[in-house]
Amino acid sequence: HVRVPNECFFDQPPRPGEPGYDSEYTPIELRRYIQQQRFLEKAVAANEKFNLEEQIKRCVMRSGSFWNGERQCADIIGQYTRRLRFSPEYGQNLNTVVNYEVFDVRWDGYKSTVYTPT
């Protein structure tokens, strides 16, 4: 028995005025596209955070103590704390492939530095 996914990957729907735009169906497709992009970005962000946790564990074990680990692994720890929502450094100087614009409630599905309409 092969499990078939319910959803497929959606292409970015056309903007109003572009060829292929349908006032009845395109808004529904746009909502599905936004949901898909948010889900994918959450998965990538969770994977990045997990990888940083693993790097911190290995770095601290290599350094021999928490005291040495705090100094030797400061850059990795900094990257990790910038991803914590309640950190004062949240979102600053992130070395990431995650497009955080997608998580904004006002994101319309088109404006983005990563995903550009074709």
VENLINLIN-V755408 format. One record per backbone hydrogen bond with DSSP energy under -1.0 kcal/mol. CO is the residue of the C=O (numbers start at 1). NH is the residue of the N-H. If there is no record, write none. Layout:
BEGIN
CO NH
CO NH
END
This chain:
BEGIN
15 18
18 21
22 26
25 29
26 30
27 31
28 32
29 33
30 34
31 35
32 36
33 37
34 38
35 39
36 40
37 41
38 42
39 43
40 44
41 45
42 46
43 47
44 48
45 49
46 50
47 51
48 52
49 53
50 54
51 55
52 56
53 57
54 58
55 59
56 60
57 61
58 62
59 63
60 64
65 69
66 70
67 71
68 72
69 73
73 77
74 78
75 79
76 80
77 81
78 82
80 83
81 84
82 91
84 87
87 90
89 92
94 96
98 100
99 102
101 104
104 107
END
